[in-house]
């Protein structure tokens, strides 16, 4: 899992049937931008928790995604 910040969104009017209804966000994490399927309604500026790899596709009903936003971070523990 990774922590990142939502910096934008991606719009795709044509996509595979298994991706219909998915919202995609651009998340900056560890100096790189990642496109992630949003599962929690995150928005620009939100700090989020990302699931990656096979786990991410399970959050998205086995759609072929590499990253999924699975939580909005309220506070980072010290």
ABEGO torsion letter per residue (X at the ends): XBBBBBAEBBBBABBBAAABGBBBBBBBBGGBBBBBBBAAGBBBGBBBBBBBEAAAAAAAGGBBBABBBABBBABBBX
